[in-house]
Amino acid sequence: MTTVVAFVSQKRGVGESTLARGLARESSQSGLQVKLADLDSMQKTVADWHATGLQSGFEPIGDVQIFATINQALTNMDFYDLIIIDGAARATTGTLQTSLTPLLHGGGQEYGLRSCTLPTHQIAAMVTAFKLAHESMLSDYQHCTRLGNLLCEQLSQLDGVYFNGDQKNKLPNIINVSFDHVSADSLLIALRDDVAIASGSACNSGAIEASHVLRAMGIEGDRLYGAVRVSFGRYTTEAEIQQAGQHIIEQVIRLRQLALE
């Protein structure tokens, strides 16, 4: 039996019957990054890698030889493009030779794996978005790094602030933070008219449960249920970040005072 495993650790769930291991290159909740070179060195002979790059607008692909061994999926909605076409995927030659089962049947396009006629004009728009993202990659990275540092410095004025995840190996435009004695739900409601933050990623919106991603990172208790996600990008200004930081600080102080009454 052939199995596809959502990769959790280097050894768990991976065996001779494993066809592919799946892993997001970036966490949309904490911003944590996984380097393609690290994936390529992990048991490459056991199973192919499938890495999604849905937040990869800040990071170049890197070594082409490494990239050639890893399947890659991208989406245009994280590159400031209209959400018209879902995205793009790159499969390695080795994967195409395996027993992948097509989900769509018809004319046999895309090596028989995805039969349909694709919208050329929408693909062209997506390619243009990728090109523009590549051209502004460095400036966007530096801009978001400045904004992230500014917000972290502001929030660090409070006591009992915890920045979740590896702060040295993360995307610059995502901050996941918890505040002592403040629940995520309370903070979201308090800020709803001023600052758009979330208690999870967009693909997990509406969920009542605490983030399974943060729980897998070993975060539990009040810190887990108090975690909120702040994200920003190319068009966010320093003034907006300072204003957002001030609103967050004011509401955290207010909610803490209410908890003592």
N, C-alpha and C positions, 0 to 999 in steps of 0.2 A: 504494500500500500504506500502510495506517495503522499507525503504530508507537507503542507506549507506552514512554517512556524513563525509566529510573531516573536521576534528575538527579544529575550529578557536578559540573559547573561551569556557568557561565552560558551557554557557547556549545557545549560538547561534545555532540554527538548530537542537537541540536535543529534540526529542519528543517520544511519546509512540511507533511510528512506526519505530523509528531508530533501525537498526539492529546492527550497529557497528560504532565506532568513530575512525577515523584514525589520527595518529600523528607520525611524525618522532621523534625518541628519540634524535637525534642530527641534527642540521642544517648544511648542507654541505657548506653553504655560510658564515655563521658567526661563526660556531662552538658551538652555544648555545646548552646546554644539558637540557633535561627534565628527571627527576628522575622517575623510575617506581613506587616508593612509592607515589609520588604525583599523578600519573595517577590513582592509585588504590583507592585514597580517593575521587576522583571527580565523584559523581553521579554514583557509580558502579552499582546501581540497574536499571538504565535507559537503558544502552546499554553496550555491551562488547567493550573493547579496542582492536585495532589492532595497534601495534607499530612497525615501521620498525627500525632495528638496523644496518643500512648500514655503520655507522661510529663507531660501538661499540667495536672496537678492543682495546680501552684503558680502557673500563669500565666493571667491572665484572657484571654479571647478578644480584647478590645481593640476597635478601630474596627469597627463593624458594616459599614460600607461596604467596608472592606478585606476583611473576612471573607466578604462576599457574593460576592467574585470568586474565592474559593479553596475547593475541595472539602476537607472535613475528616472525618477518621475518629477515633473515640475508642473506648476499651475500658474496661469497668468494673473490670477486675482491678487497674488502677492507681489506683483511687479507693476502696480498702478495701471493695469489694463482693465477694460470692461469685462465683466464675467459673461462672455458670449460662448466661448468654447472652453471645455473643462481644463485642458492642459496638454502636456506632452509627456511621453514616456520613451525611454531609450532602453532597449533590450540588447544584451550582449549576444554574440554569435552562439555561445554555449547554451544560453537559455533558449534560443530559438530551436535548438536541436533537441531539447527535452520534450517531454510529453505534456506540454501545456494544453489545456482544453479551451477552445474558443468559446466565448460567451455569445458572440453574434455570428450568424451563419448567412451565407449568401454568395457573393461573387468571389470570395477567397482572397480579398485584398489583405495587405499587411501580413504576408506569409501565411494566410489562412487563419490568423488569430483574431482579426477584427474586420469583418466584412461590412463595408459601407462606403459611400462616397463622402469624402470629407469636405467641409466648406473652405475653399481655398482663400477667399477674402478674409475670413476670420482667422485663419492660420497666419496669414500675412500680418494682420494686426498684432497677433500674439508675438510673432517674431520681432516686430518693431519694438514692442514693449520690452522684450528681453534685451534687445540691442541698446535701447536707451538706459535700461537698468545697468547694463555692463559699463556703459560710458560714464555713468554717474556713481558707480559702485564705491569708489574711494571717498568722494566728497560726501555721499550719503552716510557712509560708515563713520567718518570723522564728525559729521554733524550730529548724528544720533549718539555718538560717544559723548560729545559735549553735553547734550541734553540729559543723557542718563546720569552722568557724573553730577550735573547740577541738581537733578531731582534727588539723587541719593544723599548729597550733602545737605539739602534742605530737610529731608525726612530724618536724617541722623541727628538733628537737633532734639528730637524726642527721645525719651528713655523707652526701653522695651521695644526696640525696632529690630526685626530680623529679616534680612534679605535672603530669600530661599534659593538654593542652588549654588553651583560653582560660579562665583563672581569673576573669576579670571578666565573662564572658558565658556563664554556665552555671547549671544547676540546683543548688540548695544541698545536695541530699541525695545526690549522687553524686560520689565522689572517685576518680580514676584516678591511681595513683601507682606509680613505679618506684624501686627501691633498687639502688644500685651493688653488684655482686658477689653478687646474690641473685636466683635465678630464681623465676619465679612458681610453678612446680610445687613447688619446695622449700618455699616459704613457705606455700602452701596446705596441704601435708601437715603442716608443723610446727604450724599453727594449727587443724587440723581439729577438735580437741576443745574449742576455746575460742572461736574467732571464725569466723563464716561470711562469707568473702570469696570472690571469684571472679576468674578470669583473663579473663573476658568477660561478656557479658550473658546473661540467663537463656535467651534464644532461641538462644544459640549454645553452650549447655552441652554438654559432652562432646567438643567440638572440640579436636583436638590442635594445629592450626595457630595461629600467633599472630594476634592480632586484625587483620582486614583494615581495620577502621575506623581504628585507630591508625596502621596502615601508610599509609593514604590521607592521614593528617594529617602524613606525613613523618617519623614516628617509626620508627627502625630499630635493628638491633643488639641489644645487651644490654638497652637501655632498653625495647625492644619486647617481648622475651621475658621481661622481669622485671616487666611491668606487671600490677597487680592492681586490681580494682574493689571499692570499699567503698560500700555504700549503707545508708541509714537512713531513718526516717520519723517520723510523728506519735507513735508509741508508744515510740520510743527515748528513753532518759533520758541525762542528762549523765554520770551514774555509769557507765552501760554504755559510753558512748563513751570515757571515761577508762580504764576497764578494758580495752577493746579496744585502745586506743592503746598501753597499757603492754605488753600481750601481743605486739603487733606489733613494738614496739621491742626487746623481749627476744629474740624469735626472729630478727630481722634481725641483731642483734649476735652471737648464737650461730652462725648460718649463715655469717656473715663469718669468724668465728674458725675454723670447720671448714674453710673454703675455703683458709685459710692453712697448715693443718697438712699 
